[in-house]
Amino acid sequence: TKYLSKLLLGNVDHSPQENEFATAGQVVQIWSYERTKPIYQLEWNMDTILKVKYNPSDSNILCATCIDRSVIF
């Protein structure tokens, strides 16, 4: 399967419970394994989001770290 994004993608993490994954880059994008385009796009006016990680016990919580050393939940 190919996944198409208009933005540069960096770090990737998959959900431990749901059929989805998240990517970091200019924004955080949430993807479904069944679709080729993102289902959600989350923006916080940050330059670059370096890493994204799902909470292993609660897949509704996602953490992102940014280039300016901020952390977003």
N, CA, C and O atoms as a CHARMM CRD file, in Angstrom:
* protein
*
  292
    1    1 THR  N      0.84100  -1.17800   0.00000 PROA 1      0.00000
    2    1 THR  CA     0.00000   0.00000   0.00000 PROA 1      0.00000
    3    1 THR  C      0.88200   1.23600   0.00000 PROA 1      0.00000
    4    1 THR  O      1.89800   1.28000   0.69500 PROA 1      0.00000
    5    2 LYS  N      0.49700   2.24100  -0.77900 PROA 2      0.00000
    6    2 LYS  CA     1.19100   3.52400  -0.78900 PROA 2      0.00000
    7    2 LYS  C      0.33900   4.54100  -0.05600 PROA 2      0.00000
    8    2 LYS  O     -0.88100   4.58200  -0.21600 PROA 2      0.00000
    9    3 TYR  N      0.99600   5.35900   0.74800 PROA 3      0.00000
   10    3 TYR  CA     0.31800   6.42200   1.47700 PROA 3      0.00000
   11    3 TYR  C      0.80400   7.75600   0.92900 PROA 3      0.00000
   12    3 TYR  O      2.00900   7.98900   0.83800 PROA 3      0.00000
   13    4 LEU  N     -0.13100   8.63500   0.56300 PROA 4      0.00000
   14    4 LEU  CA     0.20300   9.89200  -0.08600 PROA 4      0.00000
   15    4 LEU  C      0.03700  11.06000   0.87400 PROA 4      0.00000
   16    4 LEU  O     -1.02400  11.24000   1.47100 PROA 4      0.00000
   17    5 SER  N      1.09200  11.84900   1.01500 PROA 5      0.00000
   18    5 SER  CA     1.05800  13.03600   1.86000 PROA 5      0.00000
   19    5 SER  C      1.60000  14.21600   1.07900 PROA 5      0.00000
   20    5 SER  O      2.56400  14.07900   0.32800 PROA 5      0.00000
   21    6 LYS  N      0.98600  15.37000   1.25400 PROA 6      0.00000
   22    6 LYS  CA     1.46700  16.59300   0.61500 PROA 6      0.00000
   23    6 LYS  C      2.62300  17.20600   1.39700 PROA 6      0.00000
   24    6 LYS  O      3.28800  18.12200   0.91400 PROA 6      0.00000
   25    7 LEU  N      2.86100  16.69900   2.60800 PROA 7      0.00000
   26    7 LEU  CA     3.88700  17.23800   3.50000 PROA 7      0.00000
   27    7 LEU  C      5.00700  16.22600   3.69700 PROA 7      0.00000
   28    7 LEU  O      4.83000  15.02600   3.49100 PROA 7      0.00000
   29    8 LEU  N      6.15500  16.73600   4.09800 PROA 8      0.00000
   30    8 LEU  CA     7.29400  15.88600   4.41800 PROA 8      0.00000
   31    8 LEU  C      6.98600  15.06900   5.67100 PROA 8      0.00000
   32    8 LEU  O      6.52200  15.61500   6.67200 PROA 8      0.00000
   33    9 LEU  N      7.24200  13.76800   5.61500 PROA 9      0.00000
   34    9 LEU  CA     6.99000  12.88300   6.75500 PROA 9      0.00000
   35    9 LEU  C      8.29700  12.52800   7.43200 PROA 9      0.00000
   36    9 LEU  O      9.32400  12.34700   6.77700 PROA 9      0.00000
   37   10 GLY  N      8.24600  12.43100   8.75300 PROA 10     0.00000
   38   10 GLY  CA     9.42700  12.05200   9.52200 PROA 10     0.00000
   39   10 GLY  C      9.15100  10.78400  10.29800 PROA 10     0.00000
   40   10 GLY  O      9.01800   9.71100   9.71000 PROA 10     0.00000
   41   11 ASN  N      9.06600  10.89300  11.59000 PROA 11     0.00000
   42   11 ASN  CA     8.86000   9.77800  12.49600 PROA 11     0.00000
   43   11 ASN  C      7.47000   9.15900  12.33300 PROA 11     0.00000
   44   11 ASN  O      6.50700   9.85400  12.00900 PROA 11     0.00000
   45   12 VAL  N      7.37800   7.85100  12.55900 PROA 12     0.00000
   46   12 VAL  CA     6.11300   7.11100  12.45200 PROA 12     0.00000
   47   12 VAL  C      5.94600   6.24600  13.68700 PROA 12     0.00000
   48   12 VAL  O      6.91600   5.67100  14.18000 PROA 12     0.00000
   49   13 ASP  N      4.70600   6.14800  14.19700 PROA 13     0.00000
   50   13 ASP  CA     4.39200   5.22300  15.27800 PROA 13     0.00000
   51   13 ASP  C      3.01300   4.63000  15.01200 PROA 13     0.00000
   52   13 ASP  O      2.12000   5.32500  14.52600 PROA 13     0.00000
   53   14 HSD  N      2.83700   3.36900  15.32400 PROA 14     0.00000
   54   14 HSD  CA     1.53900   2.72700  15.11000 PROA 14     0.00000
   55   14 HSD  C      0.79100   2.58500  16.42700 PROA 14     0.00000
   56   14 HSD  O      1.39600   2.45800  17.49200 PROA 14     0.00000
   57   15 SER  N     -0.52000   2.60800  16.33600 PROA 15     0.00000
   58   15 SER  CA    -1.36800   2.47100  17.52000 PROA 15     0.00000
   59   15 SER  C     -1.33600   1.02800  18.00600 PROA 15     0.00000
   60   15 SER  O     -1.44200   0.10300  17.20000 PROA 15     0.00000
   61   16 PRO  N     -1.19200   0.82300  19.31500 PROA 16     0.00000
   62   16 PRO  CA    -1.17300  -0.54800  19.83600 PROA 16     0.00000
   63   16 PRO  C     -2.55000  -1.21100  19.83900 PROA 16     0.00000
   64   16 PRO  O     -2.64000  -2.43500  19.93800 PROA 16     0.00000
   65   17 GLN  N     -3.63500  -0.41700  19.73000 PROA 17     0.00000
   66   17 GLN  CA    -4.97400  -0.98600  19.82400 PROA 17     0.00000
   67   17 GLN  C     -5.84700  -0.72900  18.60000 PROA 17     0.00000
   68   17 GLN  O     -6.72800  -1.53200  18.29400 PROA 17     0.00000
   69   18 GLU  N     -5.62000   0.36300  17.90500 PROA 18     0.00000
   70   18 GLU  CA    -6.44500   0.73100  16.75600 PROA 18     0.00000
   71   18 GLU  C     -5.72400   0.36100  15.46100 PROA 18     0.00000
   72   18 GLU  O     -4.53100   0.05500  15.47500 PROA 18     0.00000
   73   19 ASN  N     -6.44000   0.39000  14.36200 PROA 19     0.00000
   74   19 ASN  CA    -5.89400   0.07500  13.05000 PROA 19     0.00000
   75   19 ASN  C     -5.42700   1.36800  12.37600 PROA 19     0.00000
   76   19 ASN  O     -5.90600   1.72400  11.29900 PROA 19     0.00000
   77   20 GLU  N     -4.48400   2.07000  13.02500 PROA 20     0.00000
   78   20 GLU  CA    -4.01900   3.35800  12.51800 PROA 20     0.00000
   79   20 GLU  C     -2.57900   3.61000  12.93200 PROA 20     0.00000
   80   20 GLU  O     -2.02700   2.91200  13.78300 PROA 20     0.00000
   81   21 PHE  N     -1.97900   4.62600  12.31100 PROA 21     0.00000
   82   21 PHE  CA    -0.63500   5.04500  12.67300 PROA 21     0.00000
   83   21 PHE  C     -0.54900   6.55900  12.55300 PROA 21     0.00000
   84   21 PHE  O     -1.39000   7.18600  11.90800 PROA 21     0.00000
   85   22 ALA  N      0.47100   7.14300  13.17600 PROA 22     0.00000
   86   22 ALA  CA     0.66100   8.59500  13.17300 PROA 22     0.00000
   87   22 ALA  C      2.03400   8.91000  12.59900 PROA 22     0.00000
   88   22 ALA  O      2.98800   8.15300  12.78000 PROA 22     0.00000
   89   23 THR  N      2.11700  10.05000  11.89800 PROA 23     0.00000
   90   23 THR  CA     3.38800  10.51400  11.35700 PROA 23     0.00000
   91   23 THR  C      3.68100  11.91800  11.87100 PROA 23     0.00000
   92   23 THR  O      2.76700  12.70200  12.12500 PROA 23     0.00000
   93   24 ALA  N      4.95900  12.22200  12.01900 PROA 24     0.00000
   94   24 ALA  CA     5.40800  13.55400  12.44200 PROA 24     0.00000
   95   24 ALA  C      6.09900  14.22800  11.27000 PROA 24     0.00000
   96   24 ALA  O      6.60200  13.56800  10.36100 PROA 24     0.00000
   97   25 GLY  N      6.11500  15.54200  11.30700 PROA 25     0.00000
   98   25 GLY  CA     6.75800  16.35300  10.27500 PROA 25     0.00000
   99   25 GLY  C      6.39000  17.80500  10.51500 PROA 25     0.00000
  100   25 GLY  O      6.58600  18.31500  11.61800 PROA 25     0.00000
  101   26 GLN  N      5.86400  18.47600   9.50800 PROA 26     0.00000
  102   26 GLN  CA     5.37100  19.83600   9.70400 PROA 26     0.00000
  103   26 GLN  C      4.11900  19.83100  10.57400 PROA 26     0.00000
  104   26 GLN  O      3.86400  20.79100  11.30100 PROA 26     0.00000
  105   27 VAL  N      3.34800  18.76800  10.50300 PROA 27     0.00000
  106   27 VAL  CA     2.13800  18.55700  11.30200 PROA 27     0.00000
  107   27 VAL  C      2.12200  17.10300  11.74800 PROA 27     0.00000
  108   27 VAL  O      2.94700  16.30800  11.29900 PROA 27     0.00000
  109   28 VAL  N      1.19400  16.75200  12.62200 PROA 28     0.00000
  110   28 VAL  CA     0.95800  15.34800  12.96800 PROA 28     0.00000
  111   28 VAL  C     -0.22300  14.87800  12.13800 PROA 28     0.00000
  112   28 VAL  O     -1.28200  15.50700  12.12700 PROA 28     0.00000
  113   29 GLN  N     -0.03000  13.76500  11.44400 PROA 29     0.00000
  114   29 GLN  CA    -1.10400  13.19500  10.64900 PROA 29     0.00000
  115   29 GLN  C     -1.44600  11.81700  11.19700 PROA 29     0.00000
  116   29 GLN  O     -0.55800  11.02900  11.52300 PROA 29     0.00000
  117   30 ILE  N     -2.74600  11.53400  11.29500 PROA 30     0.00000
  118   30 ILE  CA    -3.23400  10.22500  11.71900 PROA 30     0.00000
  119   30 ILE  C     -3.75300   9.52500  10.47100 PROA 30     0.00000
  120   30 ILE  O     -4.53800  10.08800   9.70700 PROA 30     0.00000
  121   31 TRP  N     -3.30600   8.30000  10.27700 PROA 31     0.00000
  122   31 TRP  CA    -3.62700   7.53100   9.08200 PROA 31     0.00000
  123   31 TRP  C     -4.33300   6.23600   9.46500 PROA 31     0.00000
  124   31 TRP  O     -4.06000   5.66400  10.52000 PROA 31     0.00000
  125   32 SER  N     -5.22000   5.78400   8.62700 PROA 32     0.00000
  126   32 SER  CA    -5.82200   4.45900   8.74200 PROA 32     0.00000
  127   32 SER  C     -5.08000   3.54300   7.78100 PROA 32     0.00000
  128   32 SER  O     -4.68900   3.97000   6.69500 PROA 32     0.00000
  129   33 TYR  N     -4.88400   2.29200   8.16700 PROA 33     0.00000
  130   33 TYR  CA    -4.22200   1.33800   7.27400 PROA 33     0.00000
  131   33 TYR  C     -5.06300   1.05000   6.02700 PROA 33     0.00000
  132   33 TYR  O     -4.53500   0.57600   5.02100 PROA 33     0.00000
  133   34 GLU  N     -6.36400   1.33200   6.08900 PROA 34     0.00000
  134   34 GLU  CA    -7.24800   1.06000   4.95800 PROA 34     0.00000
  135   34 GLU  C     -7.36800   2.21600   3.97000 PROA 34     0.00000
  136   34 GLU  O     -7.97800   2.05300   2.91300 PROA 34     0.00000
  137   35 ARG  N     -6.79700   3.38600   4.29000 PROA 35     0.00000
  138   35 ARG  CA    -6.90400   4.55800   3.41600 PROA 35     0.00000
  139   35 ARG  C     -5.51900   5.02300   2.98300 PROA 35     0.00000
  140   35 ARG  O     -4.53500   4.78200   3.68300 PROA 35     0.00000
  141   36 THR  N     -5.43600   5.67900   1.84600 PROA 36     0.00000
  142   36 THR  CA    -4.15300   6.13900   1.33700 PROA 36     0.00000
  143   36 THR  C     -3.87200   7.59600   1.68400 PROA 36     0.00000
  144   36 THR  O     -2.78000   8.09100   1.40600 PROA 36     0.00000
  145   37 LYS  N     -4.83100   8.28900   2.28300 PROA 37     0.00000
  146   37 LYS  CA    -4.65400   9.68200   2.69900 PROA 37     0.00000
  147   37 LYS  C     -4.93300   9.78500   4.19200 PROA 37     0.00000
  148   37 LYS  O     -5.65800   8.95300   4.73800 PROA 37     0.00000
  149   38 PRO  N     -4.37000  10.79400   4.86800 PROA 38     0.00000
  150   38 PRO  CA    -4.59000  10.90400   6.32100 PROA 38     0.00000
  151   38 PRO  C     -6.04900  11.15900   6.67800 PROA 38     0.00000
  152   38 PRO  O     -6.77200  11.82200   5.93300 PROA 38     0.00000
  153   39 ILE  N     -6.47900  10.62600   7.82700 PROA 39     0.00000
  154   39 ILE  CA    -7.85400  10.85300   8.28100 PROA 39     0.00000
  155   39 ILE  C     -7.94600  12.07200   9.19000 PROA 39     0.00000
  156   39 ILE  O     -9.01500  12.67000   9.31000 PROA 39     0.00000
  157   40 TYR  N     -6.82700  12.45600   9.84200 PROA 40     0.00000
  158   40 TYR  CA    -6.76000  13.65900  10.67200 PROA 40     0.00000
  159   40 TYR  C     -5.43400  14.36200  10.43100 PROA 40     0.00000
  160   40 TYR  O     -4.43000  13.72600  10.11000 PROA 40     0.00000
  161   41 GLN  N     -5.44200  15.67100  10.58600 PROA 41     0.00000
  162   41 GLN  CA    -4.21600  16.45700  10.52900 PROA 41     0.00000
  163   41 GLN  C     -4.24600  17.43200  11.69600 PROA 41     0.00000
  164   41 GLN  O     -5.16600  18.24200  11.80900 PROA 41     0.00000
  165   42 LEU  N     -3.24300  17.35700  12.56500 PROA 42     0.00000
  166   42 LEU  CA    -3.19000  18.17100  13.77300 PROA 42     0.00000
  167   42 LEU  C     -2.06400  19.19500  13.64100 PROA 42     0.00000
  168   42 LEU  O     -0.92000  18.83400  13.36600 PROA 42     0.00000
  169   43 GLU  N     -2.39200  20.47400  13.83800 PROA 43     0.00000
  170   43 GLU  CA    -1.40600  21.54700  13.69800 PROA 43     0.00000
  171   43 GLU  C     -1.37000  22.39600  14.96500 PROA 43     0.00000
  172   43 GLU  O     -2.40300  22.64800  15.58500 PROA 43     0.00000
  173   44 TRP  N     -0.16300  22.83500  15.34400 PROA 44     0.00000
  174   44 TRP  CA     0.00900  23.66700  16.54200 PROA 44     0.00000
  175   44 TRP  C      0.87500  24.88900  16.28600 PROA 44     0.00000
  176   44 TRP  O      1.38400  25.46600  17.24700 PROA 44     0.00000
  177   45 ASN  N      1.06700  25.30600  15.07000 PROA 45     0.00000
  178   45 ASN  CA     1.92800  26.44100  14.71100 PROA 45     0.00000
  179   45 ASN  C      3.37000  26.23600  15.16000 PROA 45     0.00000
  180   45 ASN  O      4.03200  27.17900  15.59300 PROA 45     0.00000
  181   46 MET  N      3.84700  25.01900  15.05500 PROA 46     0.00000
  182   46 MET  CA     5.24400  24.69600  15.34300 PROA 46     0.00000
  183   46 MET  C      5.97900  24.54100  14.01600 PROA 46     0.00000
  184   46 MET  O      5.37200  24.21400  12.99600 PROA 46     0.00000
  185   47 ASP  N      7.28700  24.77700  14.03600 PROA 47     0.00000
  186   47 ASP  CA     8.07500  24.61400  12.81800 PROA 47     0.00000
  187   47 ASP  C      8.15900  23.15300  12.39200 PROA 47     0.00000
  188   47 ASP  O      7.80900  22.80600  11.26400 PROA 47     0.00000
  189   48 THR  N      8.61600  22.31900  13.28500 PROA 48     0.00000
  190   48 THR  CA     8.79800  20.90900  12.96400 PROA 48     0.00000
  191   48 THR  C      8.48200  20.05600  14.17400 PROA 48     0.00000
  192   48 THR  O      8.89700  20.36100  15.29300 PROA 48     0.00000
  193   49 ILE  N      7.75200  18.99600  13.94200 PROA 49     0.00000
  194   49 ILE  CA     7.46300  18.01300  14.98500 PROA 49     0.00000
  195   49 ILE  C      8.40100  16.83700  14.72600 PROA 49     0.00000
  196   49 ILE  O      8.35600  16.21300  13.66600 PROA 49     0.00000
  197   50 LEU  N      9.23900  16.54900  15.69600 PROA 50     0.00000
  198   50 LEU  CA    10.30200  15.56900  15.50300 PROA 50     0.00000
  199   50 LEU  C      9.85000  14.13100  15.70700 PROA 50     0.00000
  200   50 LEU  O     10.22400  13.24600  14.93800 PROA 50     0.00000
  201   51 LYS  N      9.04800  13.89300  16.73700 PROA 51     0.00000
  202   51 LYS  CA     8.69300  12.51500  17.08700 PROA 51     0.00000
  203   51 LYS  C      7.25800  12.46400  17.55600 PROA 51     0.00000
  204   51 LYS  O      6.76300  13.39600  18.18900 PROA 51     0.00000
  205   52 VAL  N      6.59800  11.37200  17.24300 PROA 52     0.00000
  206   52 VAL  CA     5.23000  11.13300  17.67800 PROA 52     0.00000
  207   52 VAL  C      5.17100   9.72200  18.26000 PROA 52     0.00000
  208   52 VAL  O      5.80000   8.80000  17.74100 PROA 52     0.00000
  209   53 LYS  N      4.40400   9.56100  19.35200 PROA 53     0.00000
  210   53 LYS  CA     4.35600   8.26300  20.03400 PROA 53     0.00000
  211   53 LYS  C      2.98100   8.06200  20.66800 PROA 53     0.00000
  212   53 LYS  O      2.47600   8.94100  21.36700 PROA 53     0.00000
  213   54 TYR  N      2.38400   6.90300  20.41900 PROA 54     0.00000
  214   54 TYR  CA     1.11900   6.53400  21.05800 PROA 54     0.00000
  215   54 TYR  C      1.37600   6.03100  22.47200 PROA 54     0.00000
  216   54 TYR  O      2.41100   5.42000  22.73800 PROA 54     0.00000
  217   55 ASN  N      0.43800   6.28700  23.37500 PROA 55     0.00000
  218   55 ASN  CA     0.47500   5.71900  24.71000 PROA 55     0.00000
  219   55 ASN  C      0.13900   4.23400  24.57900 PROA 55     0.00000
  220   55 ASN  O     -0.89200   3.90300  23.99400 PROA 55     0.00000
  221   56 PRO  N      0.97100   3.32600  25.10100 PROA 56     0.00000
  222   56 PRO  CA     0.70700   1.89800  24.92300 PROA 56     0.00000
  223   56 PRO  C     -0.54900   1.39500  25.62700 PROA 56     0.00000
  224   56 PRO  O     -1.12800   0.39800  25.19500 PROA 56     0.00000
  225   57 SER  N     -0.98500   2.05100  26.69300 PROA 57     0.00000
  226   57 SER  CA    -2.15900   1.56500  27.41300 PROA 57     0.00000
  227   57 SER  C     -3.45100   2.29000  27.02700 PROA 57     0.00000
  228   57 SER  O     -4.54000   1.76600  27.26200 PROA 57     0.00000
  229   58 ASP  N     -3.34900   3.47900  26.44300 PROA 58     0.00000
  230   58 ASP  CA    -4.53500   4.22800  26.01400 PROA 58     0.00000
  231   58 ASP  C     -4.24200   4.83900  24.65300 PROA 58     0.00000
  232   58 ASP  O     -3.55900   5.85800  24.55900 PROA 58     0.00000
  233   59 SER  N     -4.75800   4.21700  23.60100 PROA 59     0.00000
  234   59 SER  CA    -4.41600   4.64600  22.24400 PROA 59     0.00000
  235   59 SER  C     -5.02500   5.99000  21.85800 PROA 59     0.00000
  236   59 SER  O     -4.74400   6.49800  20.77300 PROA 59     0.00000
  237   60 ASN  N     -5.85400   6.57800  22.72500 PROA 60     0.00000
  238   60 ASN  CA    -6.40100   7.90600  22.45200 PROA 60     0.00000
  239   60 ASN  C     -5.44000   9.02300  22.85700 PROA 60     0.00000
  240   60 ASN  O     -5.70900  10.19600  22.59700 PROA 60     0.00000
  241   61 ILE  N     -4.32000   8.66600  23.49400 PROA 61     0.00000
  242   61 ILE  CA    -3.33800   9.65400  23.91100 PROA 61     0.00000
  243   61 ILE  C     -2.11700   9.52900  23.01000 PROA 61     0.00000
  244   61 ILE  O     -1.53700   8.45600  22.84600 PROA 61     0.00000
  245   62 LEU  N     -1.75300  10.67100  22.43300 PROA 62     0.00000
  246   62 LEU  CA    -0.61900  10.73900  21.52700 PROA 62     0.00000
  247   62 LEU  C      0.30400  11.84500  22.02400 PROA 62     0.00000
  248   62 LEU  O     -0.16200  12.91800  22.40600 PROA 62     0.00000
  249   63 CYS  N      1.58700  11.59400  22.02100 PROA 63     0.00000
  250   63 CYS  CA     2.56700  12.58800  22.45800 PROA 63     0.00000
  251   63 CYS  C      3.43200  12.97300  21.26400 PROA 63     0.00000
  252   63 CYS  O      3.81200  12.12200  20.45900 PROA 63     0.00000
  253   64 ALA  N      3.73800  14.26400  21.15700 PROA 64     0.00000
  254   64 ALA  CA     4.61700  14.74800  20.09200 PROA 64     0.00000
  255   64 ALA  C      5.66900  15.65800  20.69600 PROA 64     0.00000
  256   64 ALA  O      5.37300  16.45200  21.58900 PROA 64     0.00000
  257   65 THR  N      6.89400  15.54300  20.21200 PROA 65     0.00000
  258   65 THR  CA     7.95800  16.44700  20.62100 PROA 65     0.00000
  259   65 THR  C      8.33100  17.32300  19.43100 PROA 65     0.00000
  260   65 THR  O      8.33100  16.87700  18.28400 PROA 65     0.00000
  261   66 CYS  N      8.64900  18.58600  19.73200 PROA 66     0.00000
  262   66 CYS  CA     8.88900  19.57200  18.67200 PROA 66     0.00000
  263   66 CYS  C     10.33200  20.04700  18.68300 PROA 66     0.00000
  264   66 CYS  O     11.06600  19.83600  19.64900 PROA 66     0.00000
  265   67 ILE  N     10.72100  20.68700  17.60500 PROA 67     0.00000
  266   67 ILE  CA    12.09300  21.15600  17.45100 PROA 67     0.00000
  267   67 ILE  C     12.46000  22.21800  18.48200 PROA 67     0.00000
  268   67 ILE  O     13.63600  22.37600  18.80800 PROA 67     0.00000
  269   68 ASP  N     11.47300  22.94900  19.00100 PROA 68     0.00000
  270   68 ASP  CA    11.74900  23.97000  20.02300 PROA 68     0.00000
  271   68 ASP  C     11.71700  23.40200  21.43900 PROA 68     0.00000
  272   68 ASP  O     11.63600  24.15700  22.40800 PROA 68     0.00000
  273   69 ARG  N     11.78200  22.06500  21.56500 PROA 69     0.00000
  274   69 ARG  CA    11.79700  21.31400  22.82200 PROA 69     0.00000
  275   69 ARG  C     10.46800  21.32800  23.56000 PROA 69     0.00000
  276   69 ARG  O     10.43400  21.01900  24.75100 PROA 69     0.00000
  277   70 SER  N      9.39000  21.67100  22.90200 PROA 70     0.00000
  278   70 SER  CA     8.07600  21.59000  23.54000 PROA 70     0.00000
  279   70 SER  C      7.50900  20.18200  23.35900 PROA 70     0.00000
  280   70 SER  O      7.88900  19.45100  22.44400 PROA 70     0.00000
  281   71 VAL  N      6.59300  19.82400  24.25400 PROA 71     0.00000
  282   71 VAL  CA     5.94000  18.51000  24.24000 PROA 71     0.00000
  283   71 VAL  C      4.44200  18.74400  24.16500 PROA 71     0.00000
  284   71 VAL  O      3.90100  19.57700  24.89200 PROA 71     0.00000
  285   72 ILE  N      3.77700  18.01300  23.28900 PROA 72     0.00000
  286   72 ILE  CA     2.32600  18.17000  23.07600 PROA 72     0.00000
  287   72 ILE  C      1.66200  16.82700  23.33500 PROA 72     0.00000
  288   72 ILE  O      2.13700  15.79900  22.85400 PROA 72     0.00000
  289   73 PHE  N      0.56700  16.82600  24.08900 PROA 73     0.00000
  290   73 PHE  CA    -0.21700  15.61100  24.32400 PROA 73     0.00000
  291   73 PHE  C     -1.55000  15.75300  23.63400 PROA 73     0.00000
  292   73 PHE  O     -2.37800  14.84500  23.69800 PROA 73     0.00000
